[in-house]
Amino acid sequence: MTGDDEGGEAPCLLPLLDDEGQVQDRYTNVRLKRVYEPAERADGYRVLVDRLWPRGLRKEQAQFDAWLRELAPSSELRREFGHDPARWDEFRRRYRAELDEPDQRERLRRLRELAGRQPVSLLYGAKDRDHNQAVVIAELLRSRSEG
Protein backbone atom coordinates (compact mmCIF):
# COMPACT_ATOMS: atom_id res chain seq x y z
CA MET A 1 0.00 0.00 0.00
CA THR A 2 1.25 3.47 -0.78
CA GLY A 3 0.40 6.81 0.72
CA ASP A 4 -1.76 7.45 -2.38
CA ASP A 5 -4.18 4.63 -1.57
CA GLU A 6 -7.60 5.75 -0.41
CA GLY A 7 -9.40 4.25 2.51
CA GLY A 8 -6.69 2.00 3.96
CA GLU A 9 -4.37 2.43 6.88
CA ALA A 10 -1.34 4.65 6.42
CA PRO A 11 1.94 2.78 6.05
CA CYS A 12 3.94 2.25 9.22
CA LEU A 13 6.73 4.81 9.34
CA LEU A 14 8.42 3.87 12.61
CA PRO A 15 12.11 4.74 12.75
CA LEU A 16 14.52 2.53 10.90
CA LEU A 17 17.91 3.21 12.48
CA ASP A 18 21.25 1.84 11.44
CA ASP A 19 23.95 0.85 13.95
CA GLU A 20 25.09 4.47 14.21
CA GLY A 21 21.62 5.77 15.05
CA GLN A 22 21.05 7.34 11.65
CA VAL A 23 17.59 7.15 10.18
CA GLN A 24 17.25 5.10 7.04
CA ASP A 25 14.01 6.41 5.65
CA ARG A 26 12.72 7.23 2.19
CA TYR A 27 10.36 9.96 3.39
CA THR A 28 12.74 12.32 5.14
CA ASN A 29 16.45 12.69 5.49
CA VAL A 30 16.68 12.79 9.29
CA ARG A 31 19.61 11.54 11.32
CA LEU A 32 20.06 11.14 15.07
CA LYS A 33 23.44 11.91 16.57
CA ARG A 34 24.97 12.64 19.95
CA VAL A 35 26.14 16.24 20.09
CA TYR A 36 29.50 15.02 21.43
CA GLU A 37 30.28 13.10 18.23
CA PRO A 38 32.37 14.92 15.61
CA ALA A 39 30.48 16.77 12.92
CA GLU A 40 30.56 15.22 9.47
CA ARG A 41 29.63 16.61 6.07
CA ALA A 42 26.86 13.99 5.77
CA ASP A 43 25.17 15.44 8.88
CA GLY A 44 23.76 18.29 6.84
CA TYR A 45 21.88 20.87 8.91
CA ARG A 46 22.67 20.14 12.57
CA VAL A 47 19.95 20.95 15.13
CA LEU A 48 20.47 20.66 18.89
CA VAL A 49 17.17 19.55 20.48
CA ASP A 50 18.15 19.66 24.18
CA ARG A 51 16.66 22.26 26.52
CA LEU A 52 19.85 22.46 28.60
CA TRP A 53 23.37 23.00 27.32
CA PRO A 54 25.14 19.60 27.06
CA ARG A 55 27.42 18.88 30.01
CA GLY A 56 31.13 19.20 29.43
CA LEU A 57 30.73 20.65 25.93
CA ARG A 58 32.45 23.97 25.42
CA LYS A 59 30.72 26.52 23.22
CA GLU A 60 33.64 26.54 20.79
CA GLN A 61 33.36 22.73 20.41
CA ALA A 62 29.68 22.80 19.57
CA GLN A 63 29.06 22.54 15.87
CA PHE A 64 25.41 23.05 15.06
CA ASP A 65 23.31 25.28 12.87
CA ALA A 66 20.37 25.81 15.23
CA TRP A 67 19.49 25.20 18.87
CA LEU A 68 15.77 24.51 19.13
CA ARG A 69 15.56 24.32 22.92
CA GLU A 70 11.85 25.17 22.68
CA LEU A 71 11.31 21.83 20.91
CA ALA A 72 12.80 19.90 23.84
CA PRO A 73 10.58 18.31 26.49
CA SER A 74 9.36 20.55 29.29
CA SER A 75 11.65 20.70 32.31
CA GLU A 76 9.04 18.86 34.39
CA LEU A 77 8.72 16.02 31.87
CA ARG A 78 12.49 15.78 31.45
CA ARG A 79 13.00 15.49 35.22
CA GLU A 80 10.23 12.90 35.62
CA PHE A 81 11.64 10.78 32.79
CA GLY A 82 15.21 10.95 34.07
CA HIS A 83 16.34 8.89 31.05
CA ASP A 84 14.91 5.78 32.72
CA PRO A 85 13.99 3.27 29.97
CA ALA A 86 11.25 1.90 32.25
CA ARG A 87 9.52 5.29 31.94
CA TRP A 88 10.00 5.52 28.16
CA ASP A 89 6.45 4.73 27.05
CA GLU A 90 4.93 7.31 29.42
CA PHE A 91 7.59 9.89 28.47
CA ARG A 92 7.00 9.28 24.78
CA ARG A 93 3.21 9.61 25.15
CA ARG A 94 3.42 12.84 27.17
CA TYR A 95 6.15 14.35 25.01
CA ARG A 96 4.15 13.68 21.85
CA ALA A 97 1.25 15.54 23.52
CA GLU A 98 3.58 18.49 24.20
CA LEU A 99 4.70 18.44 20.58
CA ASP A 100 1.09 18.55 19.42
CA GLU A 101 0.74 22.16 20.60
CA PRO A 102 0.40 24.68 17.72
CA ASP A 103 3.83 26.32 18.17
CA GLN A 104 5.51 22.94 18.34
CA ARG A 105 3.65 21.65 15.30
CA GLU A 106 4.91 24.67 13.36
CA ARG A 107 8.51 24.00 14.45
CA LEU A 108 8.14 20.38 13.36
CA ARG A 109 6.63 21.43 10.03
CA ARG A 110 9.61 23.68 9.31
CA LEU A 111 12.06 20.91 10.23
CA ARG A 112 10.19 18.41 8.04
CA GLU A 113 10.26 20.88 5.16
CA LEU A 114 14.00 21.39 5.60
CA ALA A 115 14.57 17.62 5.76
CA GLY A 116 12.78 17.32 2.44
CA ARG A 117 15.54 19.43 0.87
CA GLN A 118 18.70 18.31 2.71
CA PRO A 119 19.96 16.04 5.48
CA VAL A 120 19.00 17.15 8.99
CA SER A 121 20.76 15.78 12.08
CA LEU A 122 18.93 15.97 15.40
CA LEU A 123 21.60 16.38 18.07
CA TYR A 124 21.07 15.26 21.66
CA GLY A 125 23.27 14.88 24.73
CA ALA A 126 21.79 11.71 26.26
CA LYS A 127 23.94 8.58 26.40
CA ASP A 128 20.98 6.33 25.53
CA ARG A 129 20.50 6.36 21.75
CA ASP A 130 17.11 4.64 21.91
CA HIS A 131 15.38 6.59 24.69
CA ASN A 132 15.69 10.33 24.18
CA GLN A 133 13.67 13.22 22.79
CA ALA A 134 15.38 13.16 19.38
CA VAL A 135 13.93 9.69 18.75
CA VAL A 136 10.41 11.02 19.36
CA ILE A 137 11.00 14.08 17.19
CA ALA A 138 12.31 11.89 14.35
CA GLU A 139 9.24 9.64 14.62
CA LEU A 140 6.97 12.64 14.26
CA LEU A 141 8.93 14.12 11.37
CA ARG A 142 8.48 10.89 9.46
CA SER A 143 4.96 9.97 10.53
CA ARG A 144 2.98 12.97 9.29
CA SER A 145 2.87 14.56 5.90
CA GLU A 146 1.71 17.81 7.46
CA GLY A 147 2.46 19.73 10.66
C-alpha positions in Angstrom: 0.0 0.0 0.0 1.2 3.5 -0.8 0.4 6.8 0.7 -1.8 7.4 -2.4 -4.2 4.6 -1.6 -7.6 5.8 -0.4 -9.4 4.2 2.5 -6.7 2.0 4.0 -4.4 2.4 6.9 -1.3 4.7 6.4 1.9 2.8 6.0 3.9 2.2 9.2 6.7 4.8 9.3 8.4 3.9 12.6 12.1 4.7 12.8 14.5 2.5 10.9 17.9 3.2 12.5 21.3 1.8 11.4 23.9 0.9 14.0 25.1 4.5 14.2 21.6 5.8 15.1 21.0 7.3 11.7 17.6 7.1 10.2 17.3 5.1 7.0 14.0 6.4 5.7 12.7 7.2 2.2 10.4 10.0 3.4 12.7 12.3 5.1 16.5 12.7 5.5 16.7 12.8 9.3 19.6 11.5 11.3 20.1 11.1 15.1 23.4 11.9 16.6 25.0 12.6 20.0 26.1 16.2 20.1 29.5 15.0 21.4 30.3 13.1 18.2 32.4 14.9 15.6 30.5 16.8 12.9 30.6 15.2 9.5 29.6 16.6 6.1 26.9 14.0 5.8 25.2 15.4 8.9 23.8 18.3 6.8 21.9 20.9 8.9 22.7 20.1 12.6 19.9 20.9 15.1 20.5 20.7 18.9 17.2 19.6 20.5 18.1 19.7 24.2 16.7 22.3 26.5 19.9 22.5 28.6 23.4 23.0 27.3 25.1 19.6 27.1 27.4 18.9 30.0 31.1 19.2 29.4 30.7 20.7 25.9 32.5 24.0 25.4 30.7 26.5 23.2 33.6 26.5 20.8 33.4 22.7 20.4 29.7 22.8 19.6 29.1 22.5 15.9 25.4 23.1 15.1 23.3 25.3 12.9 20.4 25.8 15.2 19.5 25.2 18.9 15.8 24.5 19.1 15.6 24.3 22.9 11.8 25.2 22.7 11.3 21.8 20.9 12.8 19.9 23.8 10.6 18.3 26.5 9.4 20.5 29.3 11.6 20.7 32.3 9.0 18.9 34.4 8.7 16.0 31.9 12.5 15.8 31.4 13.0 15.5 35.2 10.2 12.9 35.6 11.6 10.8 32.8 15.2 10.9 34.1 16.3 8.9 31.1 14.9 5.8 32.7 14.0 3.3 30.0 11.2 1.9 32.3 9.5 5.3 31.9 10.0 5.5 28.2 6.4 4.7 27.1 4.9 7.3 29.4 7.6 9.9 28.5 7.0 9.3 24.8 3.2 9.6 25.2 3.4 12.8 27.2 6.1 14.3 25.0 4.2 13.7 21.9 1.3 15.5 23.5 3.6 18.5 24.2 4.7 18.4 20.6 1.1 18.6 19.4 0.7 22.2 20.6 0.4 24.7 17.7 3.8 26.3 18.2 5.5 22.9 18.3 3.6 21.7 15.3 4.9 24.7 13.4 8.5 24.0 14.4 8.1 20.4 13.4 6.6 21.4 10.0 9.6 23.7 9.3 12.1 20.9 10.2 10.2 18.4 8.0 10.3 20.9 5.2 14.0 21.4 5.6 14.6 17.6 5.8 12.8 17.3 2.4 15.5 19.4 0.9 18.7 18.3 2.7 20.0 16.0 5.5 19.0 17.2 9.0 20.8 15.8 12.1 18.9 16.0 15.4 21.6 16.4 18.1 21.1 15.3 21.7 23.3 14.9 24.7 21.8 11.7 26.3 23.9 8.6 26.4 21.0 6.3 25.5 20.5 6.4 21.7 17.1 4.6 21.9 15.4 6.6 24.7 15.7 10.3 24.2 13.7 13.2 22.8 15.4 13.2 19.4 13.9 9.7 18.7 10.4 11.0 19.4 11.0 14.1 17.2 12.3 11.9 14.4 9.2 9.6 14.6 7.0 12.6 14.3 8.9 14.1 11.4 8.5 10.9 9.5 5.0 10.0 10.5 3.0 13.0 9.3 2.9 14.6 5.9 1.7 17.8 7.5 2.5 19.7 10.7 
